[in-house]
Amino acid sequence: MIRGSCLSKGASGGSISEKKMAGSDDIATMFAGADGTYRFARWGRPIVPVVFGVDDATLAVVKGAIEATVALAGNQMAETDPELGANLMMFFLSDWAELRDVPKLDQLIPNLDPLVDRLLDEDAAQYRTFRTDENGAIKACFVFLNMGGLLADVAAEDIALAQAAQVMLLWSPTAFSNRSPLAKAGETVILRPDIADIIGAAYDPVMPVAADDPSHALRLAARISA
């Protein structure tokens, strides 16, 4: 089942932010859909990434960011997914029209042609879509990044870390519209501490893999404060 998607014009969802502790109201907002409904999901299986459209140096940066974020969550990576082969696919493109030329992509992404038209019309920088299993847990994610537009001048390390954070959970489409998932520690760009806290709490083994009750945000906040 396709559980959610996110389209954004921003490089990583807004400007790099300073440290801020996340309360339950903040957390609830970050998992609220356009209709206000609470929708949360985390990965329910090891992550198997594959990256298209980058050179070897950038590939190492992207996979390094994913590995670090997976380790933060306490999840695992694997060489292959028994059902899908690779379950996290990231495409770096110079133009959205390239999506129409990716072999068999229309079999993975429903209504691909209208989606490409929408991405072109809205001058989007990035698009993510998730699939979930019978328990509501994330089982696959597809990430598309248009490097020919707003992302052209963004450092590969920043793009990689921001995307790694945004694929770990089924965030609200507007979760990072005004604030980036990144922060600065001196001259170093890191994952925003409150976002790291949320990811860590979300992957606590006692927490559910999916939730649609806002009380889930209270449980996340309690683990963060503890």
N, CA, C and O of each residue as an XYZ file, in Angstrom:
904
protein
N       0.846     -1.197      0.000
C       0.000      0.000      0.000
C       0.879      1.243      0.000
O       1.885      1.298      0.708
N       0.501      2.239     -0.792
C       1.196      3.520     -0.783
C       0.603      4.347      0.350
O      -0.579      4.692      0.325
N       1.427      4.662      1.342
C       0.936      5.294      2.572
C       1.049      6.810      2.535
O       0.200      7.497      3.103
N       2.079      7.354      1.878
C       2.238      8.796      1.897
C       3.277      9.238      0.901
O       4.043      8.420      0.393
N       3.313     10.521      0.616
C       4.303     11.064     -0.296
C       4.592     12.502      0.089
O       3.834     13.133      0.825
N       5.711     13.008     -0.427
C       6.096     14.382     -0.094
C       6.741     15.030     -1.299
O       7.671     14.482     -1.890
N       6.248     16.184     -1.656
C       6.815     17.000     -2.727
C       7.270     18.302     -2.107
O       6.545     18.892     -1.305
N       8.471     18.766     -2.468
C       8.982     19.997     -1.873
C       9.851     20.750     -2.853
O      10.544     20.152     -3.677
N       9.809     22.088     -2.758
C      10.678     22.932     -3.558
C      12.016     23.160     -2.879
O      13.005     23.465     -3.546
N      12.061     23.016     -1.558
C      13.274     23.322     -0.811
C      14.323     22.249     -0.916
O      14.012     21.083     -1.156
N      15.607     22.654     -0.731
C      16.707     21.705     -0.806
C      16.623     20.659      0.277
O      16.841     19.474      0.023
N      16.307     21.091      1.485
C      16.153     20.130      2.572
C      15.013     20.552      3.479
O      14.979     20.188      4.654
N      14.093     21.309      2.942
C      12.896     21.658      3.675
C      12.998     22.915      4.497
O      12.297     23.027      5.503
N      13.831     23.871      4.128
C      13.921     25.109      4.886
C      15.335     25.385      5.337
O      16.253     24.626      5.028
N      15.512     26.472      6.069
C      16.852     26.859      6.485
C      17.352     25.995      7.625
O      16.557     25.437      8.380
N      18.684     25.879      7.756
C      19.295     25.103      8.816
C      18.983     25.756     10.151
O      19.098     26.974     10.293
N      18.587     24.950     11.131
C      18.006     25.457     12.366
C      18.894     25.209     13.568
O      19.810     24.387     13.537
N      18.592     25.955     14.641
C      19.274     25.768     15.903
C      18.549     24.712     16.736
O      17.455     24.273     16.381
N      19.173     24.306     17.855
C      18.625     23.246     18.687
C      17.317     23.680     19.337
O      17.178     24.813     19.798
N      16.351     22.743     19.363
C      15.071     22.980     20.011
C      14.519     21.639     20.466
O      14.482     20.687     19.687
N      14.090     21.556     21.724
C      13.502     20.325     22.243
C      12.097     20.150     21.679
O      11.306     21.093     21.654
N      11.795     18.943     21.230
C      10.489     18.676     20.640
C       9.514     18.249     21.725
O       9.772     17.297     22.461
N       8.380     18.962     21.823
C       7.311     18.571     22.719
C       6.278     17.755     21.972
O       6.388     17.573     20.760
N       5.271     17.261     22.684
C       4.278     16.396     22.053
C       3.501     17.122     20.954
O       3.168     16.516     19.935
N       3.205     18.418     21.146
C       2.492     19.170     20.113
C       3.349     19.324     18.860
O       2.855     19.202     17.739
N       4.658     19.597     19.065
C       5.567     19.701     17.929
C       5.624     18.384     17.167
O       5.580     18.362     15.936
N       5.721     17.297     17.905
C       5.822     15.974     17.279
C       4.540     15.641     16.524
O       4.590     15.141     15.400
N       3.399     15.916     17.137
C       2.131     15.622     16.473
C       2.024     16.360     15.143
O       1.531     15.804     14.162
N       2.479     17.600     15.109
C       2.441     18.383     13.872
C       3.305     17.757     12.789
O       2.977     17.833     11.605
N       4.395     17.146     13.189
C       5.334     16.586     12.212
C       4.847     15.293     11.583
O       5.453     14.785     10.640
N       3.733     14.757     12.116
C       3.156     13.546     11.527
C       1.684     13.747     11.154
O       0.937     12.780     11.006
N       1.286     14.989     11.006
C      -0.103     15.299     10.651
C      -0.228     15.444      9.140
O       0.554     16.158      8.511
N      -1.197     14.775      8.571
C      -1.452     14.892      7.142
C      -2.141     16.207      6.808
O      -2.429     17.017      7.690
N      -2.397     16.402      5.538
C      -3.029     17.642      5.089
C      -4.409     17.834      5.717
O      -4.862     18.964      5.898
N      -5.073     16.725      6.047
C      -6.393     16.801      6.662
C      -6.332     16.813      8.181
O      -7.362     16.755      8.853
N      -5.099     16.890      8.727
C      -4.932     16.923     10.170
C      -4.848     15.569     10.820
O      -4.618     15.483     12.027
N      -5.028     14.493     10.053
C      -4.988     13.138     10.596
C      -3.560     12.740     10.937
O      -2.637     12.973     10.157
N      -3.389     12.142     12.101
C      -2.063     11.687     12.538
C      -1.712     10.404     11.789
O      -2.481      9.443     11.786
N      -0.539     10.403     11.155
C      -0.075      9.233     10.402
C       1.417      9.042     10.665
O       2.245      9.857     10.257
N       1.735      7.969     11.343
C       3.131      7.664     11.669
C       3.469      6.261     11.177
O       2.651      5.345     11.257
N       4.687      6.113     10.667
C       5.199      4.783     10.333
C       6.716      4.827     10.356
O       7.329      5.848     10.047
N       7.313      3.698     10.730
C       8.764      3.525     10.659
C       9.040      2.264      9.858
O       8.127      1.497      9.554
N      10.288      2.059      9.526
C      10.666      0.849      8.795
C      10.431     -0.377      9.676
O      10.717     -0.363     10.873
N       9.908     -1.428      9.064
C       9.702     -2.682      9.779
C      10.638     -3.766      9.321
O      10.441     -4.938      9.639
N      11.663     -3.386      8.571
C      12.615     -4.360      8.028
C      13.949     -3.666      7.802
O      13.996     -2.436      7.798
N      15.044     -4.415      7.612
C      16.323     -3.784      7.283
C      16.223     -2.995      5.981
O      15.450     -3.337      5.087
N      17.014     -1.941      5.895
C      16.992     -1.057      4.732
C      18.070     -1.481      3.739
O      19.223     -1.715      4.103
N      17.664     -1.572      2.487
C      18.579     -1.953      1.408
C      18.554     -0.833      0.367
O      17.667     -0.802     -0.486
N      19.524      0.089      0.432
C      19.479      1.230     -0.492
C      20.172      0.944     -1.821
O      21.106      0.148     -1.904
N      19.683      1.618     -2.852
C      20.365      1.649     -4.136
C      20.220      3.077     -4.661
O      19.148      3.676     -4.570
N      21.309      3.617     -5.211
C      21.350      5.027     -5.612
C      21.684      5.105     -7.094
O      22.630      4.469     -7.557
N      20.911      5.882     -7.833
C      21.099      6.038     -9.272
C      21.482      7.482     -9.601
O      20.995      8.425     -8.977
N      22.360      7.637    -10.591
C      22.639      8.955    -11.138
C      23.741      9.729    -10.449
O      23.808     10.949    -10.594
N      24.628      9.047     -9.686
C      25.725      9.734     -9.013
C      27.037      9.018     -9.301
O      27.050      7.857     -9.710
N      28.141      9.731     -9.080
C      29.449      9.099     -9.235
C      29.798      8.344     -7.958
O      29.058      8.392     -6.976
N      30.934      7.645     -7.980
C      31.313      6.798     -6.851
C      31.522      7.601     -5.574
O      31.163      7.145     -4.489
N      32.104      8.799     -5.695
C      32.361      9.615     -4.514
C      31.059     10.040     -3.844
O      30.939      9.979     -2.621
N      30.080     10.472     -4.648
C      28.793     10.876     -4.095
C      28.040      9.677     -3.553
O      27.350      9.782     -2.540
N      28.167      8.539     -4.219
C      27.522      7.318     -3.737
C      27.998      6.984     -2.323
O      27.197      6.613     -1.464
N      29.290      7.114     -2.089
C      29.836      6.826     -0.762
C      29.280      7.791      0.274
O      29.003      7.392      1.405
N      29.114      9.060     -0.101
C      28.565     10.057      0.819
C      27.114      9.720      1.168
O      26.724      9.770      2.335
N      26.324      9.379      0.162
C      24.904      9.081      0.387
C      24.751      7.843      1.253
O      23.978      7.847      2.211
N      25.475      6.792      0.926
C      25.345      5.558      1.696
C      25.881      5.745      3.113
O      25.363      5.143      4.054
N      26.910      6.570      3.271
C      27.426      6.852      4.602
C      26.394      7.559      5.465
O      26.252      7.251      6.648
N      25.672      8.509      4.873
C      24.631      9.225      5.616
C      23.493      8.291      6.006
O      22.965      8.373      7.115
N      23.120      7.405      5.093
C      22.053      6.441      5.399
C      22.494      5.501      6.519
O      21.732      5.240      7.451
N      23.720      4.995      6.427
C      24.226      4.082      7.452
C      24.241      4.743      8.826
O      23.871      4.122      9.823
N      24.671      6.007      8.878
C      24.739      6.709     10.157
C      23.347      6.920     10.745
O      23.158      6.784     11.953
N      22.381      7.248      9.905
C      21.028      7.500     10.395
C      20.346      6.200     10.800
O      19.597      6.172     11.777
N      20.591      5.146     10.074
C      20.057      3.831     10.444
C      20.633      3.388     11.782
O      19.919      2.833     12.617
N      21.915      3.629     11.984
C      22.546      3.284     13.259
C      21.944      4.096     14.401
O      21.719      3.566     15.489
N      21.684      5.371     14.160
C      21.039      6.217     15.164
C      19.690      5.639     15.563
O      19.338      5.633     16.743
N      18.940      5.157     14.591
C      17.610      4.605     14.856
C      17.683      3.244     15.535
O      16.721      2.821     16.176
N      18.804      2.560     15.403
C      18.884      1.206     15.925
C      18.288      0.185     14.972
O      18.049     -0.964     15.343
N      18.051      0.617     13.736
C      17.585     -0.309     12.709
C      18.798     -0.973     12.068
O      19.917     -0.790     12.546
N      18.605     -1.728     11.012
C      19.689     -2.437     10.349
C      19.658     -2.176      8.852
O      18.638     -1.779      8.289
N      20.809     -2.410      8.220
C      20.892     -2.437      6.767
C      21.190     -3.869      6.333
O      21.677     -4.681      7.120
N      20.894     -4.163      5.079
C      21.116     -5.512      4.557
C      21.572     -5.428      3.109
O      21.487     -4.375      2.477
N      22.055     -6.544      2.596
C      22.517     -6.600      1.211
C      21.355     -6.740      0.234
O      21.433     -6.290     -0.909
N      20.278     -7.369      0.696
C      19.126     -7.554     -0.190
C      17.866     -7.724      0.632
O      17.908     -8.222      1.757
N      16.743     -7.307      0.065
C      15.435     -7.512      0.672
C      14.803     -8.725     -0.002
O      14.708     -8.762     -1.229
N      14.363     -9.731      0.781
C      13.863    -10.957      0.156
C      12.636    -10.742     -0.721
O      12.384    -11.530     -1.632
N      11.868     -9.680     -0.457
C      10.667     -9.418     -1.249
C      10.936     -8.493     -2.422
O      10.417     -8.709     -3.517
N      11.756     -7.450     -2.199
C      11.894     -6.388     -3.190
C      13.288     -6.269     -3.790
O      13.467     -5.558     -4.779
N      14.268     -6.939     -3.226
C      15.652     -6.764     -3.664
C      16.233     -5.539     -2.977
O      16.909     -5.657     -1.955
N      15.974     -4.368     -3.533
C      16.306     -3.085     -2.904
C      14.998     -2.425     -2.495
O      14.031     -2.438     -3.256
N      14.960     -1.840     -1.286
C      13.707     -1.238     -0.821
C      13.800      0.266     -0.594
O      12.799      0.907     -0.273
N      14.992      0.834     -0.758
C      15.162      2.286     -0.728
C      15.879      2.699     -2.008
O      17.085      2.493     -2.146
N      15.141      3.277     -2.931
C      15.694      3.662     -4.225
C      15.759      5.183     -4.304
O      14.755      5.872     -4.123
N      16.954      5.695     -4.575
C      17.167      7.136     -4.671
C      17.651      7.478     -6.071
O      18.624      6.904     -6.561
N      16.973      8.409     -6.706
C      17.292      8.808     -8.072
C      17.731     10.273     -8.082
O      16.979     11.154     -7.666
N      18.946     10.525     -8.556
C      19.452     11.886     -8.732
C      19.311     12.223    -10.213
O      19.893     11.554    -11.067
N      18.538     13.264    -10.511
C      18.174     13.600    -11.889
C      18.614     15.009    -12.227
O      18.735     15.858    -11.343
N      18.852     15.258    -13.502
C      19.144     16.625    -13.944
C      17.878     17.350    -14.370
O      17.862     18.576    -14.479
N      16.805     16.577    -14.613
C      15.527     17.154    -15.019
C      14.440     16.125    -14.747
O      14.670     14.925    -14.896
N      13.257     16.584    -14.347
C      12.178     15.656    -14.030
C      11.773     14.806    -15.223
O      11.307     13.680    -15.049
N      11.942     15.328    -16.427
C      11.538     14.572    -17.612
C      12.311     13.259    -17.740
O      11.851     12.337    -18.414
N      13.485     13.163    -17.098
C      14.269     11.927    -17.145
C      13.520     10.742    -16.544
O      13.793      9.592    -16.889
N      12.584     11.018    -15.654
C      11.846      9.924    -15.019
C      11.102      9.083    -16.047
O      10.933      7.876    -15.868
N      10.662      9.716    -17.113
C       9.902      8.983    -18.131
C      10.777      7.972    -18.869
O      10.262      7.050    -19.501
N      12.100      8.141    -18.792
C      13.016      7.253    -19.517
C      13.594      6.150    -18.639
O      14.354      5.313    -19.125
N      13.245      6.135    -17.346
C      13.764      5.093    -16.451
C      13.002      3.802    -16.725
O      11.781      3.774    -16.575
N      13.692      2.728    -17.125
C      13.003      1.474    -17.480
C      12.152      0.929    -16.336
O      12.613      0.816    -15.200
N      10.919      0.598    -16.653
C       9.972     -0.060    -15.744
C       9.605      0.772    -14.511
O       8.979      0.255    -13.586
N       9.981      2.035    -14.488
C       9.627      2.853    -13.333
C       8.113      3.023    -13.221
O       7.578      3.151    -12.120
N       7.434      3.024    -14.353
C       5.976      3.172    -14.321
C       5.295      1.988    -13.648
O       4.133      2.075    -13.249
N       6.033      0.862    -13.521
C       5.487     -0.297    -12.820
C       5.631     -0.150    -11.300
O       4.926     -0.812    -10.540
N       6.544      0.717    -10.867
C       6.774      0.950     -9.441
C       6.031      2.174     -8.928
O       5.596      2.206     -7.777
N       5.887      3.182     -9.784
C       5.247      4.446     -9.407
C       3.963      4.611    -10.209
O       4.020      4.896    -11.405
N       2.805      4.437     -9.572
C       1.538      4.580    -10.303
C       1.378      5.995    -10.872
O       1.819      6.977    -10.275
N       0.741      6.068    -12.032
C       0.436      7.366    -12.661
C       1.690      8.216    -12.817
O       1.707      9.392    -12.454
N       2.733      7.611    -13.358
C       4.022      8.287    -13.471
C       3.947      9.535    -14.340
O       4.481     10.577    -13.960
N       3.304      9.455    -15.481
C       3.267     10.617    -16.373
C       2.591     11.829    -15.735
O       3.139     12.928    -15.818
N       1.425     11.679    -15.103
C       0.843     12.844    -14.410
C       1.725     13.361    -13.279
O       1.756     14.562    -13.011
N       2.442     12.451    -12.613
C       3.344     12.878    -11.539
C       4.475     13.729    -12.105
O       4.814     14.765    -11.533
N       5.058     13.305    -13.219
C       6.132     14.083    -13.836
C       5.617     15.456    -14.255
O       6.301     16.462    -14.068
N       4.425     15.499    -14.813
C       3.832     16.792    -15.190
C       3.687     17.696    -13.974
O       3.973     18.892    -14.042
N       3.244     17.123    -12.869
C       3.068     17.905    -11.645
C       4.399     18.421    -11.121
O       4.503     19.581    -10.720
N       5.420     17.563    -11.122
C       6.740     17.975    -10.640
C       7.301     19.109    -11.490
O       7.912     20.041    -10.966
N       7.092     19.029    -12.802
C       7.553     20.085    -13.704
C       6.772     21.383    -13.469
O       7.355     22.465    -13.405
N       5.459     21.259    -13.344
C       4.623     22.443    -13.164
C       4.946     23.168    -11.866
O       4.933     24.398    -11.824
N       5.236     22.418    -10.804
C       5.469     23.018     -9.498
C       6.937     23.322     -9.240
O       7.294     23.807     -8.166
N       7.796     23.037    -10.229
C       9.227     23.311    -10.095
C       9.767     22.705     -8.798
O      10.499     23.358     -8.054
N       9.398     21.457     -8.543
C       9.780     20.784     -7.305
C      11.260     20.428     -7.314
O      11.857     20.218     -8.370
N      11.839     20.364     -6.126
C      13.236     19.958     -5.977
C      13.349     18.498     -5.591
O      14.345     17.847     -5.904
N      12.326     17.972     -4.907
C      12.413     16.595     -4.421
C      11.027     15.991     -4.295
O      10.029     16.697     -4.147
N      10.991     14.658     -4.359
C       9.729     13.945     -4.198
C      10.034     12.595     -3.571
O      10.960     11.902     -3.993
N       9.249     12.222     -2.555
C       9.384     10.920     -1.908
C       8.027     10.250     -1.835
O       7.009     10.910     -1.625
N       8.013      8.941     -2.008
C       6.789      8.190     -1.807
C       7.129      6.884     -1.097
O       8.175      6.284     -1.346
N       6.231      6.451     -0.208
C       6.470      5.288      0.635
C       5.452      4.188      0.341
O       4.325      4.452     -0.075
N       5.881      2.958      0.570
C       4.953      1.829      0.579
C       5.014      1.175      1.949
O       6.072      1.119      2.576
N       3.873      0.683      2.407
C       3.798      0.064      3.723
C       3.303     -1.371      3.606
O       2.678     -1.755      2.617
N       3.600     -2.155      4.648
C       3.172     -3.551      4.653
C       1.840     -3.696      5.374
O       1.191     -2.701      5.697
N       1.433     -4.943      5.625
C       0.127     -5.196      6.226
C       0.016     -4.661      7.658
O      -1.088     -4.482      8.172
N       1.160     -4.409      8.299
C       1.153     -3.851      9.653
C       1.266     -2.329      9.661
O       1.255     -1.705     10.722
N       1.373     -1.741      8.484
C       1.510     -0.294      8.384
C       2.939      0.194      8.425
O       3.184      1.395      8.313
N       3.901     -0.722      8.586
C       5.313     -0.337      8.632
C       5.831     -0.029      7.229
O       5.345     -0.586      6.245
N       6.814      0.857      7.144
C       7.432      1.163      5.856
C       8.157     -0.071      5.332
O       8.940     -0.693      6.050
N       7.893     -0.418      4.088
C       8.615     -1.521      3.463
C       9.407     -1.079      2.239
O      10.261     -1.816      1.747
N       9.121      0.126      1.749
C       9.869      0.641      0.597
C       9.705      2.149      0.532
O       8.697      2.702      0.973
N      10.715      2.803     -0.027
C      10.668      4.249     -0.235
C      11.382      4.580     -1.534
O      12.444      4.032     -1.830
N      10.793      5.477     -2.302
C      11.379      5.945     -3.552
C      11.623      7.445     -3.425
O      10.709      8.203     -3.101
N      12.848      7.865     -3.680
C      13.254      9.260     -3.526
C      13.736      9.783     -4.875
O      14.565      9.151     -5.530
N      13.216     10.937     -5.288
C      13.610     11.562     -6.553
C      14.090     12.978     -6.266
O      13.387     13.765     -5.632
N      15.289     13.295     -6.735
C      15.898     14.594     -6.475
C      16.275     15.250     -7.797
O      16.992     14.666     -8.609
N      15.787     16.468     -8.004
C      16.087     17.221     -9.222
C      17.313     18.089     -8.978
O      17.210     19.153     -8.368
N      18.471     17.643     -9.449
C      19.721     18.350     -9.217
C      19.936     19.493    -10.205
O      20.942     20.199    -10.127
N      19.010     19.677    -11.120
C      19.158     20.745    -12.099
C      18.537     22.052    -11.661
O      18.629     23.052    -12.373
N      17.902     22.059    -10.491
C      17.235     23.265    -10.023
C      17.798     23.777     -8.715
O      18.980     24.109     -8.625
N      16.938     23.841     -7.690
C      17.322     24.425     -6.413
C      18.408     23.646     -5.682
O      19.100     24.204     -4.831
N      18.563     22.386     -5.998
C      19.568     21.564     -5.318
C      20.960     21.682     -5.929
O      21.925     21.150     -5.381
N      21.067     22.374     -7.056
C      22.323     22.383     -7.810
C      23.513     22.866     -6.989
O      24.622     22.361     -7.166
N      23.308     23.829     -6.097
C      24.417     24.418     -5.348
C      24.506     23.920     -3.906
O      25.273     24.461     -3.110
N      23.729     22.898     -3.570
C      23.740     22.355     -2.208
C      24.789     21.253     -2.117
O      24.898     20.416     -3.014
N      25.558     21.254     -1.034
C      26.604     20.259     -0.853
C      26.014     18.859     -0.799
O      24.942     18.644     -0.234
N      26.732     17.904     -1.399
C      26.253     16.521     -1.428
C      26.053     15.977     -0.023
O      25.113     15.221      0.221
N      26.930     16.356      0.904
C      26.811     15.878      2.287
C      25.508     16.345      2.926
O      24.870     15.592      3.660
N      25.111     17.596      2.646
C      23.881     18.134      3.222
C      22.651     17.448      2.627
O      21.716     17.096      3.346
N      22.664     17.264      1.315
C      21.545     16.578      0.662
C      21.413     15.157      1.205
O      20.313     14.709      1.525
N      22.536     14.456      1.306
C      22.513     13.059      1.741
C      21.969     12.928      3.156
O      21.133     12.064      3.419
N      22.432     13.776      4.071
C      21.993     13.676      5.464
C      20.520     14.055      5.609
O      19.777     13.407      6.346
N      20.104     15.103      4.906
C      18.698     15.514      4.969
C      17.781     14.418      4.442
O      16.742     14.134      5.038
N      18.161     13.809      3.337
C      17.330     12.747      2.772
C      17.328     11.510      3.660
O      16.297     10.852      3.801
N      18.462     11.189      4.255
C      18.521     10.032      5.147
C      17.546     10.198      6.303
O      16.865      9.248      6.689
N      17.477     11.410      6.857
C      16.547     11.663      7.952
C      15.099     11.558      7.485
O      14.247     11.045      8.211
N      14.821     12.036      6.292
C      13.440     12.111      5.824
C      12.887     10.775      5.342
O      11.673     10.626      5.202
N      13.764      9.796      5.086
C      13.265      8.477      4.682
C      13.105      7.534      5.868
O      12.556      6.444      5.709
N      13.572      7.926      7.057
C      13.523      7.018      8.197
C      12.128      6.884      8.782
O      11.803      5.856      9.376
N      11.296      7.910      8.624
C       9.937      7.902      9.156
C       8.981      8.474      8.124
O       9.392      9.184      7.206
N       7.719      8.162      8.280
C       6.699      8.738      7.407
C       6.280     10.082      7.984
O       5.245     10.206      8.639
N       7.122     11.095      7.719
C       6.854     12.437      8.223
C       5.676     13.062      7.476
O       5.301     12.615      6.392
N       5.110     14.087      8.066
C       4.113     14.898      7.374
C       4.748     15.534      6.133
O       5.934     15.863      6.153
N       3.979     15.710      5.056
C       4.518     16.393      3.877
C       5.031     17.797      4.168
O       5.852     18.325      3.418
N       4.551     18.406      5.255
C       4.971     19.770      5.587
C       5.930     19.815      6.786
O       6.231     20.894      7.297
N       6.407     18.656      7.231
C       7.242     18.603      8.440
C       8.473     19.497      8.341
O       8.898     20.087      9.334
N       9.046     19.596      7.142
C      10.277     20.360      6.976
C      10.107     21.518      6.000
O      11.069     21.956      5.369
N       8.881     22.007      5.883
C       8.628     23.117      4.965
C       9.311     24.396      5.419
O       9.802     25.166      4.594
N       9.344     24.626      6.725
C       9.903     25.865      7.255
C      11.208     25.676      8.013
O      11.949     26.639      8.215
N      11.499     24.457      8.432
C      12.725     24.178      9.176
C      13.381     22.938      8.607
O      12.735     21.902      8.445
N      14.645     23.041      8.308
C      15.408     21.925      7.783
C      15.595     20.850      8.852
O      15.561     21.168     10.041
N      15.792     19.591      8.467
C      16.149     18.566      9.445
C      17.613     18.658      9.874
O      18.080     17.838     10.665
N      18.342     19.657      9.352
C      19.763     19.809      9.647
C      20.013     20.988     10.576
O      19.191     21.897     10.693
N      21.168     20.952     11.231
C      21.604     22.038     12.107
C      23.111     22.191     11.943
O      23.767     21.345     11.335
N      23.657     23.281     12.491
C      25.096     23.510     12.440
C      25.710     23.373     13.821
O      25.203     23.921     14.801
N      26.814     22.631     13.883
C      27.631     22.543     15.092
C      28.987     23.122     14.709
O      29.843     22.416     14.174
N      29.180     24.414     14.987
C      30.363     25.101     14.480
C      30.242     25.232     12.983
O      29.286     25.819     12.477
N      31.206     24.690     12.275
C      31.171     24.724     10.807
C      30.649     23.414     10.223
O      30.601     23.251      9.004
N      30.257     22.482     11.091
C      29.819     21.165     10.635
C      28.304     21.090     10.596
O      27.632     21.511     11.537
N      27.767     20.556      9.508
C      26.326     20.344      9.392
C      25.990     18.970      9.953
O      26.582     17.967      9.554
N      25.029     18.927     10.888
C      24.629     17.686     11.537
C      23.117     17.546     11.467
O      22.415     18.471     11.059
N      22.627     16.392     11.866
C      21.198     16.200     11.995
C      20.692     17.019     13.178
O      21.303     17.011     14.247
N      19.591     17.719     12.994
C      19.043     18.546     14.052
C      18.790     17.692     15.299
O      18.188     16.624     15.185
N      19.225     18.124     16.472
C      19.104     17.269     17.660
C      17.684     16.807     17.957
O      17.486     15.654     18.339
N      16.683     17.684     17.790
C      15.322     17.244     18.088
C      14.829     16.204     17.093
O      14.038     15.328     17.444
N      15.296     16.300     15.850
C      14.927     15.295     14.855
C      15.616     13.969     15.172
O      15.009     12.905     15.052
N      16.881     14.036     15.575
C      17.583     12.818     15.999
C      16.867     12.170     17.177
O      16.751     10.946     17.241
N      16.384     12.998     18.120
C      15.661     12.477     19.278
C      14.377     11.763     18.855
O      14.061     10.688     19.365
N      13.644     12.364     17.924
C      12.389     11.764     17.470
C      12.656     10.433     16.782
O      11.958      9.451     17.033
N      13.664     10.396     15.914
C      13.986      9.154     15.215
C      14.377      8.068     16.218
O      13.914      6.932     16.126
N      15.235      8.430     17.179
C      15.654      7.456     18.173
C      14.484      6.926     18.980
O      14.387      5.722     19.216
N      13.585      7.822     19.411
C      12.425      7.400     20.199
C      11.464      6.561     19.365
O      10.871      5.606     19.867
N      11.311      6.919     18.091
C      10.368      6.207     17.227
C      10.763      4.755     17.014
O       9.907      3.899     16.794
N      12.068      4.476     17.080
C      12.546      3.119     16.851
C      12.769      2.340     18.146
O      13.340      1.250     18.131
N      12.313      2.908     19.269
C      12.329      2.148     20.516
C      11.530      0.859     20.288
O      10.404      0.922     19.795
N      12.086     -0.305     20.635
C      11.401     -1.577     20.357
C      10.002     -1.688     20.944
O       9.183     -2.451     20.432
N       9.708     -0.943     22.006
C       8.376     -1.045     22.602
C       7.355     -0.177     21.869
O       6.155     -0.288     22.121
N       7.817      0.678     20.971
C       6.906      1.548     20.231
C       6.362      0.826     19.004
O       7.046     -0.028     18.441
N       5.135      1.157     18.576
C       4.548      0.496     17.407
C       5.236      0.931     16.115
O       5.818      2.014     16.041
N       5.160      0.075     15.103
C       5.756      0.411     13.807
C       4.905      1.414     13.044
O       5.391      2.070     12.123
N       3.640      1.533     13.421
C       2.740      2.491     12.776
C       1.696      2.930     13.789
O       1.356      2.180     14.704
N       1.189      4.145     13.625
C       0.181      4.667     14.540
C      -0.646      5.728     13.838
O      -0.138      6.463     12.991
N      -1.923      5.807     14.192
C      -2.789      6.864     13.667
C      -3.519      7.598     14.785
O      -4.469      8.340     14.532
N      -3.071      7.389     16.028
C      -3.645      8.071     17.185
C      -2.655      9.115     17.684
O      -1.502      8.777     17.948
N      -3.069     10.381     17.822
C      -2.144     11.425     18.270
C      -1.505     11.155     19.630
O      -0.491     11.770     19.959
N      -2.074     10.248     20.429
C      -1.455      9.912     21.709
C      -0.067      9.307     21.521
O       0.749      9.299     22.443
N       0.186      8.807     20.332
C       1.516      8.284     20.000
C       2.567      9.373     20.164
O       3.679      9.090     20.609
N       2.233     10.619     19.813
C       3.165     11.732     19.963
C       3.528     11.949     21.426
O       4.665     12.308     21.733
N       2.577     11.738     22.330
C       2.851     11.858     23.764
C       3.859     10.800     24.199
O       4.739     11.079     25.014
N       3.736      9.604     23.668
C       4.664      8.529     24.023
C       6.067      8.829     23.496
O       7.059      8.544     24.167
N       6.150      9.400     22.304
C       7.448      9.785     21.767
C       8.082     10.874     22.636
O       9.263     10.805     22.975
N       7.281     11.875     22.987
C       7.797     12.972     23.810
C       8.274     12.466     25.164
O       9.284     12.944     25.680
N       7.567     11.512     25.744
C       7.959     10.972     27.046
C       9.311     10.266     26.957
O      10.121     10.361     27.879
N       9.560      9.557     25.851
C      10.837      8.874     25.698
C      11.980      9.876     25.474
O      13.103      9.673     25.935
N      11.669     10.942     24.766
C      12.691     11.971     24.533
C      13.063     12.666     25.840
O      14.245     12.867     26.119
N      12.070     13.033     26.640
C      12.336     13.735     27.883
C      13.048     12.848     28.890
O      13.798     13.331     29.738
N      12.803     11.518     28.788
C      13.470     10.593     29.690
C      14.936     10.417     29.353
O      15.638      9.663     30.027
